[in-house]
């Protein structure tokens, strides 16, 4: 898999994390839905995976690549992980830093990109990258950098969107383009940048990361109810907070839209 062409990369609106970077913790802002829709199953999966693989370190050093405003990083810190978050958006990082202080959480935030992580080799026991891989220009380089700064035996946990017809309809058309249901910013995602599981497994293998599993991600409610609530949110009858309480994502056997998984870095000989 090669890095994304400039023609395709120019279509994605990654600038939203700069222009709206101060709004991550605004409960009635679309990106705050991470807290209600995604964090519950993400945090549960991260906790279960770390416990299952029994990392031997007394203090577990964790890095979130693409931390945004710190919505997931704060949950990692609450799990007792020594947490670092990195993101290219200064505005998002300022939001993360300020909220961590307000919450009395110790989290190290640094500015940087996944393609050039500013950390020494073998720095972290766990690296988390959620809803980020489908936003980067050079995915092979990002995976290479994650492997470099991950310790041998360390865990890489991620989720992303699958590049299927179903994800094009649901994540792009329904959520972003079709006004009857669209609740997310236009061009938040670009379908051509979605990643098929076999493509990601191949990149993991090339970078000494041993793939372990994938789980699908789907709405907790039926798709009919999902469309109903999306429409009510789209026309303003539900706030984002009310919408988030009705509509959560959970693990599934179906990977057609999104999937979550982990890999373990092989031990050097």
C-alpha positions in Angstrom: 0.0 0.0 0.0 1.4 3.4 -1.0 0.9 6.8 0.5 -2.2 8.7 -0.7 -1.9 10.8 -3.8 -2.1 14.6 -3.5 -5.3 14.6 -5.6 -7.1 12.4 -3.1 -5.5 13.9 0.1 -6.5 17.4 -0.9 -10.2 16.3 -0.6 -10.1 15.6 3.1 -10.7 18.4 5.6 -8.1 17.8 8.2 -8.0 21.5 8.8 -11.1 21.1 11.0 -8.9 20.0 13.8 -7.3 23.5 13.6 -10.2 25.7 12.9 -12.5 23.9 15.4 -9.7 22.6 17.7 -11.0 24.6 20.7 -14.4 22.8 20.5 -13.5 19.2 21.3 -15.1 19.4 24.7 -18.1 21.3 23.6 -20.9 18.8 24.2 -23.0 20.1 21.3 -20.2 19.8 18.7 -20.0 16.8 16.3 -16.5 15.7 17.2 -17.5 15.4 20.9 -19.5 12.4 19.9 -16.3 10.5 20.3 -16.9 10.6 24.0 -20.4 9.0 23.9 -20.4 7.0 20.6 -16.9 5.5 20.6 -15.1 5.8 23.9 -17.1 3.2 25.8 -16.2 0.3 23.6 -12.7 1.6 22.8 -11.8 2.0 26.4 -13.2 -1.5 27.2 -11.3 -3.0 24.3 -8.0 -1.3 25.3 -8.4 -2.4 28.9 -9.2 -6.0 28.0 -6.3 -6.2 25.6 -3.7 -4.9 28.0 -5.0 -7.2 30.7 -5.0 -10.2 28.4 -1.5 -9.7 27.1 -0.1 -9.0 30.6 2.5 -6.3 30.0 5.2 -6.8 32.6 6.1 -3.2 33.1 5.3 -1.8 36.5 4.3 1.5 34.8 2.7 1.2 31.4 3.8 3.9 29.0 1.1 4.6 26.5 1.0 6.9 23.4 -2.1 8.0 21.6 -1.2 9.0 18.0 -3.6 11.6 16.8 -5.0 12.6 20.2 -7.0 15.6 19.1 -8.5 17.3 22.1 -7.6 14.5 24.4 -11.0 12.8 24.7 -9.5 9.3 24.6 -6.2 10.2 26.2 -8.0 11.2 29.4 -9.6 7.8 29.6 -6.2 6.2 29.2 -4.8 8.2 32.0 -7.8 7.2 34.2 -6.9 3.6 33.5 -3.6 4.3 35.2 -1.5 4.4 32.1 1.4 7.0 31.9 -0.1 8.7 28.9 1.4 10.8 26.1 -0.7 12.3 23.3 0.6 13.6 20.1 -1.2 15.6 17.4 -0.2 18.0 14.6 -2.9 20.6 15.5 -1.7 23.2 18.1 -5.3 24.3 18.6 -6.5 20.7 19.5 -3.5 20.2 21.8 -4.3 23.5 23.7 -7.8 22.2 24.2 -6.4 18.9 25.4 -3.9 20.5 27.8 -6.4 22.9 29.3 -9.0 20.2 29.9 -6.5 17.8 31.5 -5.6 20.6 33.9 -9.2 21.2 34.7 -9.7 17.5 35.3 -6.5 17.2 37.4 -5.0 14.6 35.1 -1.3 14.3 34.3 -0.9 13.8 30.5 2.1 14.7 28.4 1.0 16.4 25.2 3.3 17.0 22.3 3.0 18.5 18.8 3.9 16.2 16.0 2.8 14.0 13.1 2.5 10.2 12.9 5.0 10.1 10.0 7.8 11.6 12.2 7.2 10.7 15.8 9.6 12.7 18.0 10.4 9.8 20.4 13.4 7.4 20.7 13.2 3.8 19.6 11.4 1.4 22.0 9.7 4.2 24.1 6.2 2.8 24.7 4.5 -0.3 26.0 1.2 0.5 24.3 0.3 2.7 21.3 -3.3 3.6 20.5 -4.4 5.1 17.2 -8.2 5.4 16.8 -10.1 7.1 13.9 -6.7 8.5 12.6 -5.2 6.0 10.2 -7.7 7.0 7.5 -6.7 10.6 7.8 -2.9 10.4 7.2 -1.1 11.1 3.9 1.6 8.4 4.3 0.1 5.4 6.1 3.1 3.1 5.5 5.4 5.7 7.2 3.0 6.1 10.1 2.9 2.3 10.7 6.7 2.2 10.4 7.1 5.0 13.0 4.6 3.3 15.4 6.7 0.1 15.2 9.9 2.0 15.8 8.8 3.7 19.0 6.9 0.6 20.3 8.8 -1.7 22.6 9.4 -5.4 21.7 6.4 -7.2 23.0 4.4 -4.0 23.1 0.8 -3.6 21.9 -0.5 -1.5 19.0 -4.3 -0.9 19.3 -6.2 0.8 16.5 -9.5 1.3 14.8 -10.3 2.6 11.3 -12.9 2.5 8.5 -13.0 -0.3 5.9 -13.1 0.6 2.2 -16.3 -1.1 1.1 -19.5 -0.2 -0.7 -21.3 -0.3 2.7 -18.9 2.2 4.3 -19.2 4.5 1.3 -23.0 4.6 1.8 -23.0 4.8 5.6 -19.9 6.9 6.5 -19.7 9.1 3.5 -23.2 9.5 1.9 -25.4 9.2 5.0 -23.2 10.8 7.6 -21.6 13.5 5.5 -23.5 14.2 2.2 -27.2 13.3 2.3 -28.8 16.2 4.1 -31.7 14.2 5.4 -29.3 12.4 7.8 -25.9 14.1 7.6 -24.6 15.2 11.0 -20.8 15.3 10.4 -18.8 18.0 8.7 -18.4 17.6 4.9 -15.2 15.9 3.8 -14.4 14.8 7.4 -13.6 11.5 5.7 -12.7 10.6 2.2 -13.7 7.1 1.1 -10.6 6.4 -1.0 -8.5 6.8 2.2 -10.4 4.1 4.0 -8.2 1.0 4.7 -9.1 -2.7 4.0 -8.2 -5.1 6.8 -5.9 -7.1 4.5 -4.0 -3.9 3.5 -3.4 -3.1 7.2 -2.4 -6.6 8.0 0.2 -6.4 5.2 1.6 -3.2 6.6 1.8 -4.6 10.1 3.7 -7.6 8.9 6.2 -5.5 7.0 6.9 -3.6 10.2 7.5 -6.4 12.7 4.0 -6.1 14.1 2.2 -9.4 14.6 -1.5 -9.0 13.8 -3.7 -10.7 16.4 -7.4 -9.9 15.7 -10.0 -7.7 14.2 -13.5 -7.0 15.5 -16.2 -5.1 13.6 -17.9 -2.0 14.9 -21.6 -1.3 14.4 -24.4 0.8 16.0 -25.9 -0.6 19.2 -29.4 0.1 17.7 -31.0 -1.1 14.5 -30.2 0.7 11.3 -33.8 1.9 11.0 -33.6 3.5 14.4 -30.2 4.9 13.6 -31.6 6.7 10.5 -34.5 8.0 12.6 -32.2 9.5 15.2 -29.8 10.8 12.6 -32.7 12.6 10.9 -33.9 14.1 14.2 -30.3 15.3 14.9 -29.9 16.7 11.3 -33.1 18.8 11.6 -32.2 20.0 15.1 -34.8 18.0 17.1 -32.0 16.3 19.0 -28.9 17.9 20.4 -25.6 16.1 19.9 -25.7 15.2 23.6 -29.2 13.7 23.3 -28.2 11.9 20.1 -25.1 10.4 21.7 -27.2 8.9 24.6 -29.4 7.1 22.1 -26.8 5.9 19.6 -23.6 4.1 20.6 -21.2 1.9 18.7 -20.4 -1.7 19.9 -18.3 -4.6 18.8 -19.6 -6.8 16.0 -18.6 -9.7 13.8 -19.3 -7.4 10.8 -16.2 -5.4 9.6 -17.9 -3.9 6.6 -18.0 -0.3 8.0 -15.4 -0.1 10.8 -13.1 -2.5 12.6 -10.9 -2.5 15.7 -7.9 -4.7 16.4 -4.4 -5.0 17.8 -1.0 -6.3 17.0 2.1 -7.1 19.0 5.6 -6.1 18.1 7.9 -9.1 17.7 11.0 -9.5 19.9 14.3 -8.6 18.2 16.8 -11.4 18.0 
